[in-house]
Structures are given as structure tokens and as C-alpha cells.
């Protein structure tokens, strides 16, 4: 705080950024003076957006199927039950018979055809072709000979017993009831809204003469039912009776029905029935019990609880909604501020980079949305996007930030789903299990095993939550607890397929990709072997040393080894200008000025980065290539230039060497991995020139190289600590001693 001045003066000075306190000054250095409020407003906007996504103005619905409430749940407000109301309306409508118009003219035509047929037989006119046209039943399965025999029996019945008049009377008596009530060969009604047993029928043009008729009285279902109606009246030979029944069924099939549905009259009758029935709405009054304590919630009770919750939300005032939304927005904003503090101290580059920060925000919001959509009872698929987010965040941003972000997502989704305790415990526990295992992915099957383990953790935590919430561990609940395992394994399979796309989208490398890069058959490494074999050997040695040192401080050793393999690929363009590739009796720099030689040496960094981009190497590898020399000075040629300047006669006039011309363009190492690679490369090259590399001399070289880099400020832009620097020194010394250990001199073989 400021030591003097009024409160107004202090605020003015802070606003003007004059003499700010230490923490404020550090914050200004990280995000800039103007950008700090932009980040605050961005966090506030994100909090409001997340509140909108989870509908923070509305209290969430907290009940699930099979859940056992610890107290009796009563209705907070009165609400309408639309399902029961609809059922009442449907029942009332079903009691109203459908209205049909009856046209008996078709039956009269059938009776007239029958009389003409009988008269033709009496007159002997039914012979040959005419007879075949009269009797052609579509369902007749008799062969022509038997059909002709049956018709002959019918003809004899007309001419003999029972006779023509009796047969006319039989058909008239059979059709008489249908001429009054109607006839159909189709089931009535065609839709479930009608009365199942009765209809209303009126003659054509006489709607006032409606009469209630049983459906069974007008519906002839099949030929057998027609046969049962006619058999008591038919006192003739069976063949004649069969022919008569077939003839009548054929005509009825052609007719189909004498009834036509009157839609308008039916709808009018239904509306009148609804009006006469009075109020049909089913209301649940405030205070009525909806679910009893100690009993599992059934599907019917869950439906009523949802209806009550929706009615409760509709009755909330705008003030209540705004108050709850503001509270949740502020809570989420506070959580985002905590994340921002972490970024300030641990991930400052991410806090500066607007593009990366936007990608992280989009990933976070998408996860919340997918978890909201996946929270469908009883499946509970919200764990799947949560685990995918945890693994992607770990790969892209590191385990610490991933765990913090998973806590934020769990909090937001827990507020949205009303499951702050149980849900957060399961989601965060499973995510933590996935994050711990995602730090090192060295095989394609690793994401699947991560999902398997995370699923087991989620199942165990689900059972624990059920026990803590006094839920009985019945078979159904245990079965629901197994769903998280299914979604976790599914997330593992999805992550296994999405892994290459995640690496490309976020510009990161997993151990799988790094192992592929360290393959000696890589085209760049093969070209390096062919053009500069000594540089290749140097790179392999540096890779082994750097990997061990990086692992010792908890950095990514495999990344350092991959970077070491490619860090000097630029030398293959001019291999003869580098000491390790020069024959003993050749020196390409002898005829060059020190400044030119320095340019050739320094150029291998830019050439290496260009080659890496041409061969589509990942950005982290290119960064290591660009940073492995930082902004160090090419000491040998700088010393030669200084010596030449001093010996030059113009040196007496105060001429000096431009040091910037002998420094690498940088940037300085930005990560611990780049620092390790810088030291490993420098000490390996320095130790190659030792005539007698004893352990003491090796240790002295490592210490001198490290001190020069430290004094030159090469580690200022990384988060490397002095303790880690000491560990790196010790690891490099051990590796160098192992490489340059004393060997036994074997005696020369004696000639035989």
C-alpha cells in the first residue's frame, strides 16, 4: 500500500498507474494496463453466459426416478394435470357414438338382382355364357366342374323345393335388418375416439331420425358369419345353400358398406357431450402430497413433480429470477477470478494470448452445454463430456489447470442440475482420476484404460453418494450407478480417436507423437545422417542427456529428447562450417572474417526452423530449435573479432566490436524443456574438446557453462528455479561421466 496521501489521492494514483503497489505492478507487467479491465469484463461476461446456459434464474428440478425422498414432498403451488385432463376428455368423447348416414339403395339393388336371377332360372334363360356372368365369386375355390354342379343344385331348388318365392323371401328376410340399420364389411369406428360398441345411424336426408345401433348388428366380419345368419332359413340341399351364400357374399363385397361417416355431425355430438360434462380439468391443490418419504419415486410421481416444478417456475416474479441469476453469476465470476489468479502466477502466456484464451473459453462452454444436454434420467450421460474435457484440458494446458477447470465446470453444472454435492463429487473424482493418468500417454490404448479406471472411480463414488444421501442400494440403483462406467469407457474410446485432432487443434504433443518423432527413420534425421553424421551423433547424445535431466526436474523428457534430435538440423545445409563435421586438416573459416563466420554459424538456427516447417514438424519442436541457443554469443568468433580489432591500427582510435552481430536472434528459452536442451547442448559440445575428460574437469565445465548462461540472463523468461538448475547440473554431470568414463586399455595382440 502507499505510505502517504489521502484515500482519494491513492485511488487517483492507482488509476493513473503512478507508483503502484508490487502486486499491481506485476499484474500490469503480465497483461498490460488496458487489458486488465478487458480480462475482468471478459470473465464477467463468461459468468453471465454460463448462467444463461444453465438457466440460473430458475431453480433446478432435483428429483429422479427411483429416488427415495427423506421427507414427504408436497405441492408448493396449485397446478393443472394435462395428462389426466386429456384422459378425461378422451373418455368423455369415447362415450359419444359416431354418426353414420345409411343409404339402403345398394341392398335394394342386390335384392332386385336376386329376383331377376330367380325369374331367369324359372324361365330357363340361364344357360351357357349367361350363367357364367351371373356367378363369378372372387373367393370361390371350387373347380369349374363342381361350381357347375352346385349351380345345378341351386337351379333345382328354384324350380322345386323350396321354390322361387321362398328363396326370394329368404334373401329379403336376410337383408331386411340391414336395410333398416345399415351394413358394413369394415370395422367401425376406424379411430379410437369413437364408442367401441355403438353408433348413431340415420337414413339419407333424414338426420332427425337418428337411432342408436350396436356395431355387431351392422358388421359382417366374414363369410362364415353370413353363413351362420342364413343357415336357419335355408331348407335345401347343401350344394344349393353354398351357392346362394357365395352369390350373396360376392354382391356384399362389391357393395362394401351402406354407411358413410358424418364427420360434422359426429364432431358436433362430441362437443355437446364435452359441454354437458362440465369442467374436466384435473388440478392438484397446494399442499397436497406428491411423493411420500421413504418410498421410491415412481414414473407417475415424477411426472407430477415435474408439472409442479414447472408451475412453480411460472409463478416466480422477475425480481426473484433476477436475484437468483445475479447470485449465480457472481458465484461463477468468483470461481473464474480464482482461475485467473492461477493463470497469473502459473500460465501467464495463456492469460496474454487472446486466441488461446478464447479457445479455452469455447471448450469450457461447450462442455457445460453438452453436460446439460446429457443429463437425461436415468442415463446420466453428463460424465462423458466431462471426462473428454478433463483429458483435452490436461493435454493442452497441463494437469493443474485441467483440475481447476474441471472443478469450475462441476460447480457450474452442479448449480444447473441441482446436484452440487453428489454430482460434483462424482464428476470431479472421475475427472481427477483421468487427469492423473493423462499426463503420460505413450500408447493408443492408454485413453481406453484411462476411461476404464475413471469409470470404476465414478461407480464407487456414485455408490458412496447414494449411501450418504440415504438411498437404498437396491438393484435398480446399483444398475444406474453402473452407467458412469459405461460413459467413462465410451469417453476413452472417443478420446483415442480424437487424440490426433486434439494435438493439431491445440498445437501440443503427446508422448505418442513424440515417440513417432524420435524414430530414426524420419526423413530429416536420415538426411542429417547422410550430410552431417557427426552432428547426428551429437544430437543423439544430447537427447539422451537432456531427457534424463528433464525427467529429474519433472519436465517432459521425451519432448526434450525429440527436440534434441532435430535441434541442429540446420547444420546439414553447411555441414563443413561446423567443427564436429570438419576434417582435421580443413578449416572453412580460415579465409572468412569473424563476422561472416558468425553469420554462418548463427544461420543454422533459422535454417533448422525453416526445414522443420517444410517437413511439418510440430510447433513445440520448432520452438526448441529456435530457443536452444537463446540470445547467447558466439564466443569463439567474437573473441577473434575483438583480437583483430585490438591488433588493428584503428583500434587505438577507440573502435570496438558490435556484440549484437555475434549473438543468436533468440528468443530466450521460454520453458524448462528449452533450458535443459540449451545446457545439454552447450556442455556436450564443450566436453568434446577436453583432452582428458576426468570427472572433476567435466563437473567444472558444466558449472562454468551453467553460470555463464545464468549470468547472461538466458533463463529469465522461463519459470526455471535455482533448485531445478542445480538438479539439471547434477544430472548432466552424471551423464557426462557415464559417457566419458575411463576405459581399460587392452594390450595389442602379439604376432604369432
Secondary structure, DSSP 8 states (H G I E B T S, - for coil): --SSS-HHHHHHHHHTTSS--HHHHHHHHHH-TTHHHHHHHHHHHHHHHHHHHTTTTS------TT-B-SS-EE-SS-EE-HHHHHHHHHHHHHTS-EEEEE-THHHHHHHHHHHHHHHHHHTT---HHHHHHH---TT--S-HHHHHHHHHHHHHHHHSSS-HHHHHHHHHHHHHHHHHH--BSS-S-SSTTS-SSEEEEEETT-GGG-EEEEHHHHB--SHHHHHHHHHTT--S-HHHHHHHHHHHHHHHHHH-BSEEE-HHHHHHHHHHHHHHH-----EE-TT-EEE-TTSB--HHHHHHHHHHHHHHHHTS-HHHHHHHHHHHHHHHHHHHHHHHHHHHHH-HHHHH-HHHHHHHHHHHHHHHHHHHHH--TTT-THHHHHHHHHHHHHHHH-HHHHHHHHHHHHHHHHHHHT-TTHHHHHHHHHHHHHHHHHT---STTHHHHHHHHHHHHHHHHHHHHHHHTT----HHHHHHHTHHHHHHHHHHHHHHHHHHHHHHHHT---HHHHHHHT-TT-HHHHHHHHH-HHHHHHHHHHHHHHHHHHHHTTS-HHHHHHHHHHTTGGGGGGGGGSGGGS-TT--TTTTS-HHHHHHHHHHHHHHHHHHHHHTT--HHHHHHHHHSSTT-B-HHHHHHHHHHHHHSGGGGGT----GGGGB-------SHHHHHHHHHHHHHHHHHT-SS--HHHHHHHHHHHHHHHHHTTTTTTS---HHHHHHHHHHHHHHHHHHT------------
